[in-house]
Amino acid sequence: MRVSDPVERVFNGECGVLVFGLGYVGLALTATYLRKGLRVYGVDKNLEKVKALQTRTYEFVEEKIERAVYKGLDEGMLRLTTNGLEFSSDACIKVITVPVYLDWLTKEIDYSSLTEVGELVGKGLKKEDLVILESSVPPGTTEEILKPILERVSNLVAGEDFYLAYSPERIYVGHSLEDIEVNYPKIVSGINEASLDLVAKFYSRISVKGVIRLSSIKAAEFSKLAEGVYRDVNIALSNELAMLSEILGVNYYEVREAANSQPYCHLHLPGPGVGGPCIPVYPYFIINVFTRKGFIPRLLLLARNINEFMPYEIIKRFEKFLRSYGMQVSNSKISVLGVAFRGDTNDTRLSPTHDFIALLRARGCRDIIAHDPLVTKDEVLDRLSVPLTQDLQAALEGRDAVIVLTKHTEYSKLTTEDIVRLSKNPGILIYDSVNVITNNNRYVRIRKLGIAGLK
C-alpha cells in the first residue's frame, strides 16, 4: 500500500468520495458508493435539484437509487452542496460526471461544463488525491482538456502529485445500479501505472465483474464511444431493412427473428429515430475529432443521416395512411403517444417525437395532444404549443388518429380494442412505429413500421 493510498483511505472511512454532477450518472454512482458503505459528497450547481434531494421531493427514475440516496442523507453518509469547494478537503477521490455537450446545429463540441468543473476540482485538489473522469468524451479529452486545467489551477503534477484516471460510465437508465455493480466489468485507465492501479483497485471493490484495464486513456475514451456508435449504426441498418421489408411485402420482425437465430447476427429494432443524450451525440464526437485529423468517418455519417431522417420517413407513412382513408393531417385531431426518447424513461432529450410533432405543425396540423406516462413537463412541447397529459383517455378521446412513437411498457398493455374504446371512435386510425400495440380483434385501421400490408 502507498504511504497515502486514497482508495484505502476511502474504504477505511478516513475520507470520502466527491461526485461532481448529480444527473443520471452522478446519482447512480453516488448510490453505488453509498451501498458500499462509503461517505459521499455530491455537488451540483442546480440549487433546485439539490434542494429537492435534500427535502426528499426529487423525482427519481429508479427506486433503488432513490432508496440509497435518501438512506445516505438520513444516516449522514451523504452530504449535498452547490459549492464545489465545500467538501474538497474531506474527499480524497474526486469523480467528475458532468457532460461534454454537442451544439446540435453546428455539431461543435462544448467543453464548458467540464472546464468549469475542472477549475473547481483543481482549486480543491490535494497531493495523493485520485481524480476520475466518468463522462463520455471525445478521445483526448482527459489528457488534453482536463489534465492541463487541473495542473494549472492546483500547481500539482498529474501522475506525480495526484492521480488521474478515466473510467467511462456504462449504464442504461432504468437499471443503472445493476449495470455498475453486476452487469458489466468497469473499464479503467490512468495517466500512468500508479493511477491505473488505484482506479482498478477502487472499482474492483465495486463491480462484481471486476475491471478491464486499458493501456491508455484514449483507448478507454474511444471504447465508450465505440459502444454507442455500434448501436447507432445497427439501428440505422434495422430502420433501412424495416423500410425495405414494407416495399418487399414482408414482416421485418419475422425476418429479424429468423436472421438473429444465427449467432453472428444481431439486428436491432427499428423505430422513429434515435434520441437521448448519448447515441446521437457520440458519432459526432468521433466525426468532429477525426475530420480535423484528415479522416472522414463515412459510415458514421451515413448512419446518422438515416436515423435523423426517420421522423420524416414516419410522417410520410403516416400521411399516406391517413390519405388512404380520405383524411388529411392538416385537419385531423391527432394523438401522439410517447414523448421520451425511449421506453420506460422520462428523458426527452433529442427525442424523435419532437421532430415528428414539429413536422405535423409544419403540415398545418393544429389539434395535437401528446401523452407520456412518465414525462410530466417538456419545454419543446411548450414551445410547439402542444398539451401534454398522463391521462390516456384524455389523450385519445375524440381523436381521428393516434401514432405511437415510444415503446413504454404501459403501451405494451394496450390493444386496438382499448384504443377504440378510449377514443370513442370506432374508425380511429392507429400508426405504431415501435410495434408495441396488440391487434387483438384484427383491427383493419392500423399500420406498423416494417410490416407491409397490415390490415
Disulfide bonds with the S-S distance in Angstrom:
Cys15-Cys92 1.81
